[in-house]
């Protein structure tokens, strides 16, 4: 990175640090929920709101970052967001009740939601046309590595210290990022201003996205529409978001300018970004559960599964940046990425209950390569068809789609797994019969094993049936996870023809990046 110069290198590491702490906090608390609930005297169901509150804060603020940066100045807004995130982290660590923690996590999400889009805008403003693709690729390392490292780092902190330190660890990084931003980040030379505040749009956006995110996060736990508040929130989300779309497209100064979606390139890129978020967060969600519940991996062993992929991303993303700078076709890169992601999911669909950690190595490597080929080129494609003034809004909407894709992916995969487990269990049980030789032999083997461990004949008979039920449940769970991997592979393959309909320039960097550069 010697060609960047000291100031630019400092800015790269500053925005990467800010992005990483924001993204790590989306997943780091997942492994701490049991400790939090026990320490704060709450149920595990209540503790799950710690995850939900952060996601709601994130998804509400992301589409408004362009407006808020224009209203308060991008540099001021960025530094304030870092400080708000850091202060909320301290408050989370000091929380005495679960609902205090939930409230502070929402504030933390509000502060963190600004960091991704604003960090990207800072990079586009700071670097020259020739350097910008590589800088964006390096920044994407943080986007990719953050969610991957969250569970591993969280498990280590909890084992070594306590759950409160998963929040305190943000403090020195946040303060350092704020100080470096104050010293090195500059306000854009042609910064836009926002004199009008669209209060109605803000209200509808907060109500709609907040309700939608809550439904996605909590729906599976509450058996979806069996819970009255889920029904109310689903209706609220639908009404608010429809009203938001009509309102924002009919006024002169909207808080989120949805007119940018008239660009076919942005609309298609946002759809693909949603699917990328689905694949990124869904696989980070189901692989650890598969490894821990069925393969009996420890939390640390599970977290280590993704580290080779993170290492590959660190090396591979700068290479992608250089390919973009040399004009490599963006569509071809994105198409290749989705094909590789499909191959990764297909390889996982061939695993079994005898799978070891080594069997995850190549699939995880493929996942890193595939998502790397998608992330940076897709961002460039998203803005390639936009006029200069619309670039910041396009970036914000694209980032929002990734977050919503992740939330939808986790909710959908969770529900899909439950349904497939039930279907596979029913199928397996239907194959059992009292006179079936295989069933009789298996029960006899279980019975002899129980007798050998000192059980009475009556106890051994009951324990053998319980062991058979456990075997059926494990097999049904295995088959459901394999179905989920195949589903991800199918969705990834279906994205390839969608990329072919994208407008914009097929050869990458100059037009797209120049528009970004001149827009701020």
DRENRO-36857 format. One record per atom (N, C-alpha, C): residue in three letters; x, y, z. Coordinates in steps of 0.1 Angstrom, whole numbers, plus 5000, padded with zeros to 4 digits. Layout:
N
ALAXYZ/...
***
This chain:
520
UNK500849885000/UNK500050005000/UNK500950135000/UNK502150114996/UNK503050234997/UNK502650344988/UNK501850314976/UNK501450414967/UNK500350504973/UNK499750464984/UNK498650544990/UNK499150664998/UNK500350655004/UNK500750765012/UNK500250745027/UNK500950815037/UNK500650785051/UNK499150825054/UNK498750945050/UNK497350985054/UNK496350895048/UNK496450845036/UNK495450755030/UNK495550615037/UNK496650575041/UNK496750445048/UNK496050455061/UNK496250565068/UNK495650585081/UNK494050585080/UNK493650655069/UNK492150655067/UNK491650515064/UNK492350445056/UNK491950305053/UNK491750225066/UNK492750225075/UNK492650145087/UNK491650205097/UNK491450335096/UNK490450395105/UNK489050355101/UNK488650355088/UNK487350315084/UNK487150165084/UNK488250095082/UNK488149945084/UNK487849915099/UNK488549975108/UNK488349955122/UNK486849985126/UNK486350105121/UNK484950135124/UNK484050035119/UNK484249995106/UNK483349895100/UNK483349765107/UNK484549715111/UNK484749585118/UNK484049585131/UNK484149685140/UNK483449685153/UNK481949685151/UNK481549755140/UNK480049765138/UNK479549625134/UNK480249555125/UNK479849425119/UNK480049315129/UNK481149325137/UNK481349215147/UNK480249215157/UNK479749335160/UNK478649345170/UNK477349295165/UNK477249265152/UNK475949195147/UNK475949055152/UNK477048995154/UNK477148845157/UNK477848805170/UNK478548895176/UNK479448865187/UNK478548825200/UNK477348885201/UNK476548865212/UNK475848725212/UNK475748665200/UNK475048545198/UNK475548435208/UNK476848425211/UNK477348325219/UNK477248365234/UNK476848485237/UNK476848535251/UNK475448545257/UNK474348505249/UNK473048525254/UNK472748445266/UNK473248315267/UNK473048235279/UNK473648305292/UNK474848355290/UNK475548425301/UNK474748555305/UNK474348625295/UNK473648745298/UNK472348715306/UNK471548625301/UNK470248595307/UNK470448545321/UNK471448465324/UNK471748415337/UNK472148525347/UNK473048615342/UNK473648725350/UNK472648825353/UNK471748855343/UNK470748965345/UNK469348915349/UNK469248785352/UNK467948725357/UNK466848735347/UNK467148705334/UNK466148715324/UNK466048575317/UNK465048555310/UNK464848435302/UNK465748445289/UNK466048335283/UNK466748335271/UNK466048405260/UNK464648395260/UNK463848455250/UNK463948615251/UNK463948665264/UNK464148805266/UNK465548855261/UNK466548765264/UNK467948805260/UNK468048815245/UNK467248735237/UNK467348745223/UNK467048885218/UNK466248965225/UNK466049095221/UNK467249185220/UNK468349135227/UNK469649215226/UNK470149205211/UNK469949095205/UNK470249085190/UNK469349165182/UNK468049145185/UNK466949215176/UNK467149365177/UNK467349425189/UNK467349565190/UNK468449625182/UNK469649565182/UNK470749615174/UNK470449615159/UNK469849505154/UNK469449495140/UNK468449595136/UNK467549625145/UNK466449725142/UNK467149865141/UNK468049895150/UNK468650025149/UNK469550035137/UNK470149935133/UNK471049935121/UNK470149955108/UNK469149875107/UNK468349885094/UNK467550015093/UNK467250075104/UNK466450205103/UNK467350315098/UNK468650315104/UNK469450435101/UNK470250425088/UNK470450305083/UNK471250295070/UNK470750375059/UNK469450365055/UNK468950435044/UNK468950585046/UNK469050635058/UNK468950775061/UNK470350845062/UNK471450755060/UNK472750815062/UNK473150925052/UNK472650915039/UNK472951015030/UNK472351145034/UNK471051145038/UNK470351265043/UNK471051325055/UNK471351245065/UNK471951295077/UNK473351345075/UNK474151285066/UNK475451335063/UNK475351475056/UNK474351485047/UNK474151615041/UNK473651725051/UNK472851685060/UNK472251775070/UNK473251825080/UNK474151735085/UNK475051775096/UNK476551785091/UNK476751745079/UNK478151745074/UNK478651595076/UNK479251545065/UNK479651405066/UNK480651375077/UNK481651455078/UNK482751435088/UNK482151445102/UNK481351545105/UNK480751555118/UNK479851435121/UNK479051395111/UNK478051285113/UNK478851155116/UNK479951135108/UNK480751015110/UNK481351005124/UNK481951115128/UNK482651115141/UNK481651105152/UNK480451165151/UNK479451155161/UNK478851015162/UNK478750955150/UNK478250815150/UNK479250715157/UNK480550735155/UNK481550655162/UNK481450675177/UNK481350805181/UNK481250835195/UNK479950775201/UNK478850785194/UNK477650735199/UNK477650585201/UNK478250515191/UNK478450375191/UNK479350335203/UNK480450405205/UNK481350375216/UNK480650405230/UNK479950515232/UNK479250545244/UNK478250445247/UNK477450395237/UNK476450295239/UNK477050165243/UNK478250135237/UNK478950015241/UNK479350015256/UNK479750125261/UNK480050135276/UNK478750115283/UNK477650175279/UNK476350165286/UNK475950025286/UNK476149955274/UNK475749805274/UNK476449725284/UNK477749755285/UNK478549685295/UNK478149715309/UNK477649825312/UNK477249865325/UNK475749835329/UNK475049775319/UNK473549755321/UNK473349655333/UNK472249685341/UNK471949605352/UNK470649525350/UNK469949555340/UNK468749475337/UNK468749445322/UNK468049335318/UNK468049295304/UNK467449405295/UNK466449485300/UNK465849585292/UNK466649705290/UNK467449735301/UNK468449845299/UNK469449805288/UNK469849685288/UNK470849635277/UNK470149645264/UNK468849605263/UNK468149605250/UNK468149755245/UNK467749845254/UNK467649985250/UNK469050045245/UNK470050005252/UNK471350055248/UNK471849995235/UNK471449865233/UNK471849805221/UNK471149865209/UNK469949915211/UNK469249985200/UNK470050115197/UNK470450185207/UNK471250315205/UNK472550275198/UNK473150165202/UNK474450125196/UNK474250095181/UNK473050035178/UNK472750005164/UNK472550125156/UNK471950235162/UNK471750365155/UNK473150425152/UNK474050415161/UNK475350475159/UNK476150385149/UNK476050255150/UNK476850165141/UNK476250165127/UNK474950185125/UNK474450185112/UNK474950285102/UNK475450395107/UNK476050495098/UNK477450465093/UNK478150375100/UNK479550355098/UNK479850295084/UNK479050195080/UNK479450135067/UNK479350225055/UNK478150285053/UNK477950365041/UNK478850495041/UNK478950555053/UNK479750675054/UNK481250645052/UNK481650525057/UNK483050485055/UNK483350465040/UNK482450405033/UNK482550395018/UNK482650525011/UNK481850625015/UNK481850755009/UNK483150825012/UNK483650805024/UNK484950865027/UNK486050815019/UNK486050685016/UNK487050615008/UNK486950674993/UNK485750684988/UNK485550734975/UNK486050874973/UNK485950954984/UNK486351094983/UNK487851104985/UNK488451024993/UNK489851044997/UNK490850994986/UNK490450884978/UNK491450824970/UNK491150864955/UNK492250864948/UNK492250904934/UNK491550794926/UNK491250834913/UNK490450734905/UNK491250604903/UNK492550614902/UNK493350494899/UNK493450404912/UNK493350464924/UNK493550394936/UNK492250344942/UNK491050394937/UNK489850374945/UNK489350234945/UNK489550154934/UNK489050014934/UNK489849934944/UNK491149954945/UNK491949874955/UNK491549914969/UNK491350044971/UNK490950094985/UNK489650034989/UNK488650024980/UNK487349974983/UNK487449824985/UNK488349754978/UNK488549614981/UNK489149584994/UNK490149664998/UNK490649655012/UNK489649675022/UNK488749775020/UNK487749805030/UNK486749685031/UNK486549615020/UNK485649505020/UNK486149385029/UNK487449395032/UNK487949295041/UNK487249295054/UNK487049425059/UNK486349445072/UNK484949395071/UNK484249425059/UNK482849385057/UNK482749235058/UNK483749165052/UNK483649015051/UNK484148955064/UNK485149005070/UNK485748945082/UNK484948965095/UNK484349085096/UNK483549125108/UNK482549015112/UNK481548985104/UNK480548885109/UNK481148745111/UNK482248715104/UNK482948585106/UNK483648575119/UNK484248675123/UNK485048675136/UNK484248685148/UNK482948745147/UNK482148775158/UNK481948655168/UNK481448545164/UNK481248435173/UNK482548375179/UNK483648375172/UNK484848325177/UNK485448415188/UNK485448545184/UNK485948645194/UNK485048645206/UNK483748645204/UNK482848645216/UNK483048525225/UNK483148405219/UNK483448285227/UNK484648295236/UNK485748355229/UNK487048365236/UNK486948465248/UNK486248575245/UNK486148685256/UNK485348625267/UNK484248555265/UNK483348505276/UNK484148395284/UNK484848315277/UNK485648205284/UNK486748265292/UNK487348385288/UNK488448445295/UNK488048545305/UNK487048625302/UNK486648735310/UNK485148725314/UNK484248815309/UNK482848805311/UNK482148865299/UNK480848845298/UNK480048895286/UNK480149045285/UNK480349115296/UNK480449265295/UNK481649315287/UNK482649235286/UNK483849275278/UNK483649265263/UNK482549195259/UNK482349205244/UNK481949345240/UNK481449425249/UNK481149565246/UNK482249655250/UNK482949625261/UNK484149715264/UNK485249715254/UNK485349605247/UNK486449595237/UNK486249695226/UNK485049745224/UNK484849845214/UNK485349985217/UNK485550005230/UNK485850145235/UNK487250195230/UNK488350125232/UNK489550185227/UNK489650195211/UNK488950095204/UNK488950105190/UNK488050225185/UNK486950245192/UNK486050355188/UNK486750485191/UNK487350505203/UNK488050635206/UNK489150655196/UNK489950555193/UNK491050575183/UNK490450615169/UNK489450545165/UNK488850575152/UNK488350715151/UNK487650765162/UNK487150895163/UNK488251005162/UNK489350985170/UNK490451075170/UNK491151085156/UNK491350965150/UNK491950965137/UNK491051025126/UNK489751005128/UNK488851075118/UNK488851225120/UNK488951265132/UNK489051415135/UNK490251475129/UNK491351395129/UNK492651445125/UNK492851435109/UNK492251335103/UNK492651305089/UNK491451305080/UNK490251285084/UNK489151285075/UNK488651435072/UNK488451465060/UNK488051605056/UNK486651605051/UNK486051715052/UNK484651735046/UNK484851745031/UNK483951685024/UNK484051685009/UNK484051835004/UNK484751854993/UNK484951984987/UNK483552034982/UNK482751944977/UNK481451984972/UNK480351914979/UNK480351934993/UNK479351875001/UNK477951924998/UNK477051834999/UNK475651874997/UNK475051925010/UNK473951995009/UNK473252045022/UNK471751995021/UNK471151975032/UNK469751935033/UNK469052025042/UNK468352125037/UNK467652225045/UNK466352175050/UNK465652085043/UNK464352045046/UNK464451905053/UNK463651895064/UNK463551765071/UNK462251695068/UNK462351585063/UNK461151505059/UNK460651425071/UNK459951485081/UNK459551415093/UNK458551305090/UNK457651325081/UNK456751215077/UNK457451095072/UNK458351115063/UNK459151005057/UNK459950935068/UNK460551015077/UNK461350955088/UNK460450865097/UNK459250915100/UNK458350845108/UNK457950715102/UNK457550715089/UNK457050595082/UNK458250495080/UNK459450545078/UNK460650465076/UNK460950385089/UNK460950465100/UNK461250405113/UNK460250295117/UNK458950335115/UNK457850235118/UNK457950115109/UNK458050135096/UNK458050025087/UNK459249935088/UNK460449985088/UNK461649895089/UNK461849845103/UNK461449915113/UNK461549865127/UNK460649745129/UNK459349765124/UNK458449655125/UNK458849535117/UNK459349555104/UNK459749445096/UNK460849365102/UNK461849445107/UNK463049375112/UNK462649295125/UNK461749345133/UNK461349275145/UNK460649145140/UNK459749155130/UNK459049035125/UNK460048925120/UNK461048975113/UNK462048875108/UNK462948815119/UNK463248895129/UNK464148845139/UNK463348755149/UNK462148795152/UNK461348725163/UNK460248625158/UNK460048625145/UNK458848555139/UNK459048405142/UNK460148345139/UNK460348205141/UNK460148165156/UNK460748235165/UNK460648205179/UNK459148215184/UNK458448305178/UNK457048325182/UNK456048245174/UNK456548145166/UNK455748065157/UNK454948155147/UNK455648265143/UNK455148355133/UNK453748415137/UNK452748395129/UNK451548465131/UNK450648405142/UNK451148315150/UNK450448265162/UNK450548375173/UNK451448465173/UNK451648565183/UNK450948695178/UNK450048755186/UNK449348875182/UNK450248985179/UNK451349005186/UNK452149125184/UNK452949105170/UNK453248985166/UNK453848965153/UNK452849005142/UNK451548965144/UNK450549005134/UNK450449155133/UNK450349225145/UNK450249375145/UNK451449435138/UNK452649385141/UNK453949445135/UNK453949415120/UNK453549295116/UNK453549265102/UNK452649365094/UNK451449395100/UNK450449485093/UNK451149625094/UNK451749665105/UNK452349795106/UNK453449815096/UNK454249705094/UNK455349715084/UNK454849735070/UNK453749655067/UNK453249665053/UNK452649795050/UNK451749845060/UNK451149975058/UNK452150095058/UNK453050085067/UNK454050195068/UNK454950205056/UNK455450085051/UNK456350085040/UNK455650125027/UNK454450075025/UNK453750115013/UNK453450275014/UNK453050325025/UNK452950465027/UNK454250545025/UNK455350485029/UNK456650545028/UNK456950555013/UNK456750455005/UNK457050454991/UNK456250564984/UNK454950574987/UNK454150674980/UNK454550814984/UNK454850834997/UNK455250965002/UNK456551014996/UNK457550924997/UNK458850954993/UNK458950984978/UNK458150924970/UNK458150944955/UNK457251064951/UNK456551124961/UNK455651234957/UNK456151374962/UNK457151374971/UNK457551504976/UNK458951544970/UNK459251674972/UNK460451724965/UNK461751694973/UNK461651694986/UNK462851674994/UNK462751545003/UNK462751424998/UNK462551305006/UNK463751275014/UNK463551205026/UNK464651165034/UNK465451055027/UNK464750965019/UNK465350865011/UNK464850874997/UNK465650914988/UNK465250934974/UNK465150804967/UNK463950744967/UNK463650614961/UNK463650624945/UNK463750744940/UNK463750764925/UNK465050704919/UNK466050684928/UNK467350634922/UNK467150484918/UNK466050424923/UNK465850284919/UNK465250274905/UNK465050384898/UNK464650384884/UNK465750334876/UNK466950344881/UNK468150284874/UNK468050134875/UNK467950064863/UNK467849924862/UNK469149854869/UNK470249924867/UNK471449864872/UNK471449864887/UNK471049974893/UNK470949984908/UNK469949884913/UNK468749884907/UNK467649794911/UNK468149644911/UNK468749604900/UNK469249474899/UNK470349444909/UNK471349544911/UNK472449524920/UNK471849514934/UNK470849594938/UNK470249584951/UNK469649454954/UNK468949394943/UNK468449264945/UNK469449164947/UNK470549164939/UNK471649074941/UNK472349094954/UNK472449214959/UNK473049244972/UNK472249184983/UNK470849194982/UNK469949124991/UNK470248974992/UNK470448914980/UNK470748774979/UNK472048744985/UNK473048824983/UNK474348814988/UNK474348815004/UNK473548915009/UNK473348915024/UNK472648795029/UNK471748735021/UNK471048615025/UNK472148505026/UNK472948485015/UNK474048385015/UNK475048405026/UNK475448525028/UNK476548555038/UNK476048525052/UNK474948575056/UNK474448565070/UNK473848425072/UNK473148375062/UNK472548235064/UNK473548135066/UNK474648135058/UNK475648035060/UNK476448055073/UNK476648175077/UNK477348195090/UNK476448145101/UNK475148145099/UNK474148105109/UNK474047945109/UNK473847885098/UNK473547735098/UNK474847655099/UNK475947695094/UNK477147615096/UNK477547595110/UNK477647695119/UNK477947675133/UNK476947585140/UNK475647605137/UNK474647525144/UNK474747375139/UNK474947355127/UNK475247215122/UNK476447155128/UNK477547235130/UNK478747175136/UNK478547145150/UNK477847235158/UNK477747215172/UNK476647115176/UNK475547125169/UNK474447035173/UNK474546895168/UNK475146875156/UNK475146745150/UNK476546685151/UNK477646765150/UNK478946715150/UNK479646725163/UNK478946795173/UNK479546805186/UNK480846885187/UNK480946985178/UNK482147075179/UNK481947175190/UNK483047215196/UNK482947315207/UNK482747455200/UNK482447555208/UNK482347685203/UNK483547735196/UNK484747705202/UNK486047755196/UNK486247675183/UNK486047545183/UNK486247465171/UNK485347515160/UNK484147555163/UNK483247605153/UNK483647735148/UNK484047825156/UNK484547955152/UNK485847945143/UNK486647845146/UNK487847825138/UNK487547785124/UNK486447725121/UNK486147675108/UNK486147785097/UNK485747905101/UNK485748015092/UNK487048095090/UNK487948075099/UNK489248145098/UNK489948135085/UNK490148015080/UNK490848005067/UNK490148085056/UNK488848095056/UNK488148175046/UNK488448325048/UNK488548365061/UNK488848505064/UNK490248545059/UNK491148445061/UNK492548465056/UNK492648485041/UNK491848395034/UNK491848405020/UNK491248535015/UNK490148585022/UNK489648715018/UNK490648825020/UNK491448825030/UNK492448925033/UNK493348935021/UNK493748825015/UNK494648815004/UNK493948844990/UNK492748794989/UNK492048794976/UNK491348924973/UNK490848994983/UNK490149114980/UNK490949224974/UNK492249244978/UNK493049344971/UNK493349304957/UNK493449174954/UNK493649124940/UNK492449164932/UNK491249154938/UNK489949194930/UNK489949344928/UNK490449424937/UNK490549564935/UNK491449594924/UNK492549524922/UNK493449554911/UNK492849514898/UNK492049404898/UNK491349354886/UNK490349464881/UNK489649524891/UNK488649624888/UNK489449754882/UNK490549784888/UNK491249904883/UNK491749884869/UNK492049754865/UNK492449724851/UNK491349704841/UNK490049724846/UNK488949724837/UNK488349584835/UNK488649494844/UNK488049354842/UNK486549364843/UNK485849284834/UNK484349294834/UNK483649264847/UNK482949364852/UNK482349344865/UNK481249234865/UNK480449234855/UNK479449124854/UNK480048984855/UNK481148964848/UNK481748834847/UNK482248794861/UNK482748894869/UNK483248864882/UNK482148824892/UNK480948904891/UNK479848874899/UNK479248734896/UNK479148704883/UNK478648574879/UNK479448464884/UNK480748484883/UNK481748384888/UNK481548364903/UNK481348474910/UNK481248464924/UNK479948384928/UNK478848404922/UNK477648334925/UNK477848184922/UNK478448154911/UNK478748014907/UNK479547944918/UNK480648014923/UNK481447954933/UNK480747944946/UNK479848034950/UNK479048024962/UNK478147904961/UNK477647884949/UNK476747764947/UNK477547634949/UNK478847634944/UNK479647514945/UNK479947494960/UNK480247604967/UNK480447594982/UNK479247524989/UNK478047574986/UNK476947514993/UNK476647374988/UNK476947344976/UNK476747204971/UNK477747104978/UNK478947154980/UNK479947064987/UNK479447035002/UNK478847145008/UNK478347125022/UNK477147025022/UNK476447025011/UNK475246935010/UNK475646785009/UNK476946755008/UNK477346625007/UNK478046575020/UNK477946655031/UNK478446615043/UNK477646505050/UNK478146445061/UNK477446345069/UNK477846355083/UNK477346265092/UNK477546275106/UNK478946235110/UNK479746185101/UNK481146155103/UNK482046265099/UNK481546375095/UNK482346485090/UNK483246545100/UNK484446575097/UNK485446635106/UNK485746785101/UNK486546855109/UNK486846995106/UNK487547005093/UNK488346915089/UNK489046925076/UNK488146925064/UNK486946865066/UNK485946855055/UNK485346995052/UNK485447085061/UNK484947225059/UNK485947315052/UNK487247275051/UNK488247365047/UNK488047415033/UNK487847335023/UNK487747375009/UNK486347445007/UNK485247395012/UNK484047475011/UNK484147615016/UNK484747635028/UNK484947765034/UNK485847855025/UNK486847795019/UNK487747875010/UNK486847924998/UNK486047834993/UNK485247864981/UNK484247974985/UNK483647964997/UNK482748075001/UNK483448205002/UNK484648215007/UNK485448335008/UNK485748394994/UNK486148304985/UNK486448354971/UNK485148404964/UNK484048324965/UNK482848354959/UNK482248494964/UNK482148504977/UNK481648634982/UNK482548754979/UNK483848724979/UNK484748834975/UNK484548884961/UNK484348784952/UNK484048824938/UNK482748894936/UNK481848874945/UNK480548944944/UNK480549084951/UNK481149094963/UNK480949214971/UNK481449344964/UNK482649354961/UNK483249474956/UNK482749504942/UNK482749414932/UNK482149444919/UNK480749484919/UNK479949424928/UNK478549454929/UNK478249594934/UNK479149644943/UNK479049784948/UNK479349874936/UNK480349844928/UNK480649934917/UNK479549934907/UNK478949814904/UNK477849804895/UNK476649884900/UNK476449884913/UNK475249944918/UNK475250094915/UNK476350164915/UNK476450304913/UNK476750344898/UNK477050244890/UNK477550274876/UNK476550344868/UNK475250314870/UNK474150374862/UNK473550504868/UNK474150554879/UNK473450664886/UNK474150794882/UNK473350904882/UNK474051034880/UNK474751074893/UNK475651174892/UNK476551204903/UNK475851234916/UNK474751304916/UNK474151344928/UNK473451234936/UNK473251124929/UNK472451004935/UNK473350894940/UNK474650914939/UNK475550804943/UNK475450774958/UNK475550874967/UNK475450844981/UNK474150764985/UNK473050814979/UNK471750744982/UNK471750604977/UNK472350584965/UNK472450444960/UNK473250354969/UNK474350404974/UNK475250324983/UNK474450284996/UNK473750385001/UNK472950365014/UNK471950255011/UNK471150265000/UNK470150164998/UNK470750024995/UNK471850024989/UNK472549894986/UNK472949824999/UNK473449905009/UNK473849855022/UNK472649805030/UNK471549885029/UNK470349845036/UNK469849705030/UNK469949685017/UNK469449565012/UNK470349445016/UNK471549465019/UNK472449355024/UNK471949325038/UNK471749425046/UNK471249395060/UNK469949325060/UNK468949375052/UNK467649305051/UNK467749165046/UNK468649145036/UNK468849015031/UNK469448915042/UNK470348965050/UNK470848885061/UNK469748845071/UNK468848945075/UNK467848925084/UNK466748825078/UNK466448845065/UNK465448755059/UNK466048615057/UNK467348615054/UNK468048485052/UNK467948395065/UNK468248455076/UNK468248385089/UNK466848345093/UNK465948435091/UNK464548395095/UNK464048285085/UNK464248295072/UNK463748205063/UNK464448065065/UNK465748065067/UNK466447935068/UNK466047865081/UNK465747945092/UNK465347885105/UNK463947815103/UNK463047885096/UNK461747825094/UNK461847705084/UNK462647715074/UNK462847605064/UNK463347485071/UNK464347505080/UNK464947385087/UNK463947315096/UNK463047395103/UNK462047335111/UNK461047255103/UNK460647305092/UNK459747235083/UNK460347105077/UNK461647115073/UNK462247005067/UNK462546895077/UNK462946935089/UNK463146835100/UNK461846755102/UNK460746825103/UNK459446755105/UNK459146665094/UNK459346705081/UNK459046625070/UNK459946505069/UNK461246525072/UNK462146405071/UNK461946305083/UNK461546365094/UNK461246275106/UNK460046185102/UNK459046245097/UNK457846175093/UNK458146065083/UNK458946095073/UNK459346005063/UNK460145885069/UNK461045915078/UNK461945815084/UNK461045725093/UNK460145785101/UNK459345705110/UNK458345615102/UNK457945665090/UNK457045585082/UNK457645455077/UNK458945455077/UNK459745345071/UNK459945235082/UNK459645265095/UNK459845175106/UNK458545085107/UNK458744965110/UNK457644865112/UNK458044765122/UNK457144715130/UNK457544615141/UNK458244495135/UNK457844455123/UNK458444335117/UNK459644355108/UNK460044485106/UNK461044515097/UNK462444465103/UNK463144385095/UNK464444335099/UNK465444435104/UNK465544545096/UNK466544645100/UNK466144715113/UNK464844745115/UNK464444805127/UNK464644715139/UNK464244585137/UNK464444485148/UNK465944475152/UNK466744465142/UNK468244455144/UNK468744575152/UNK468344695148/UNK468844815154/UNK468444825169/UNK467144785172/UNK466644785185/UNK467344685194/UNK467644575188/UNK468344465195/UNK469744515199/UNK470444575189/UNK471744625192/UNK471744735203/UNK470744825203/UNK470644925214/UNK470344855227/UNK469544755227/UNK469144685239/UNK470344615245/UNK471144545237/UNK472344475242/UNK473344575248/UNK473444695242/UNK474344795247/UNK473944845260/UNK472544865262/UNK472144915275/UNK472244805286/UNK472044685282/UNK472244575292/UNK473644565296/UNK474544585287/UNK476044575290/UNK476444685299/UNK475644795300/UNK475944905309/UNK475244895322/UNK474544785324/UNK473944755337/UNK472444785338/UNK471844815328/UNK470344845328/UNK469644705329/UNK468444715336/UNK467644595336/UNK466944575323/UNK466444455320/UNK465844425307/UNK464744525303/UNK463844565313/UNK462844655311/UNK463344795308/UNK464344835316/UNK464944965313/UNK465644975300/UNK466344865297/UNK467144855284/UNK466144865272/UNK465044805273/UNK464044815262/UNK463544955260/UNK463245025271/UNK462845165270/UNK463945255265/UNK465145235270/UNK466245315266/UNK466645285251/UNK466445165246/UNK466645135232/UNK465745215223/UNK464445225227/UNK463545305219/UNK463845445219/UNK464345495231/UNK464745635232/UNK466045665223/UNK466945565222/UNK468145575214/UNK467745575199/UNK466745495196/UNK466245495182/UNK465645625178/UNK464845685187/UNK464245815185/UNK465345925183/UNK466345915191/UNK467446015190/UNK468145995176/UNK468345875172/UNK468945845159/UNK468145905148/UNK466845885148/UNK465945935138/UNK465946085138/UNK465946145150/UNK466046295151/UNK467346355145/UNK468446285148/UNK469746335142/UNK469746315127/UNK469246205122/UNK469246185107/UNK468246285101/UNK467146315107/UNK466246415101/UNK466846555101/UNK467546585112/UNK468246715113/UNK469346725102/UNK470146615100/UNK471146615090/UNK470546635076/UNK469546565073/UNK468846585060/UNK468346725058/UNK467846785068/UNK467246915067/UNK468347015064/UNK469547005071/UNK470647095068/UNK471147075054/UNK471246955050/UNK471646925036/UNK470746995026/UNK469446985029/UNK468447055021/UNK468647205021/UNK469047265032/UNK469247405033/UNK470447445025/UNK471547365025/UNK472647395017/UNK472347385002/UNK471547294998/UNK471147284984/UNK470247404980/UNK469447454989/UNK468647564987/UNK469547684984/UNK470547714992/UNK471447824990/UNK472147804976/UNK472547684973/UNK473247664960/UNK472247694948/UNK471047654950/UNK470047684939/UNK469747834937/UNK469647904948/UNK469448044948/UNK470648114941/UNK471848074945/UNK473048134939/UNK473048114924/UNK472747994919/UNK472747964905/UNK471648044898/UNK470548064904/UNK469448144898/UNK469848294896/UNK470848334903/UNK471248474902/UNK472048504889/UNK472648404884/UNK473448424872/UNK472748484860/UNK471548434856/UNK470948494845/UNK470448634848/UNK470148664861/UNK469748794865/UNK470848904863/UNK472048864864/UNK473148954862/UNK473248994847/UNK472848904838/UNK472948934824/UNK471949044820/UNK470949074828/UNK469949184824/UNK470449314829/UNK471449324837/UNK471949454843/UNK472349544832/UNK471949674834/UNK472449774825/UNK473849824829/UNK474249934825/UNK475449994829/UNK476649944820/UNK477749984824/UNK478949954817/UNK479549824821/UNK479949744811/UNK480449614815/UNK481949614819/UNK482649714814/UNK484049724818/UNK484149824829/UNK484849784840/UNK484549824853/UNK484849974856/UNK486049994859/UNK486250104869/UNK485950244865/UNK486550294854/UNK486550434853/UNK485150504854/UNK484150464846/UNK482950544846/UNK482250534860/UNK482150414865/UNK481450394878/UNK482250474889/UNK483550454890/UNK484250514901/UNK484350664899/UNK484450714887/UNK484550854885/UNK483250924890/UNK482150864887/UNK480850914891/UNK480750924906/UNK481250824913/UNK481350824928/UNK482150934933/UNK483350954926/UNK484251054931/UNK483751194930/UNK483051214919/UNK482551354917/UNK481251384924/UNK480651284931/UNK479351304936/UNK479351364950/UNK480551354957/UNK480551394971/UNK481051544972/
***
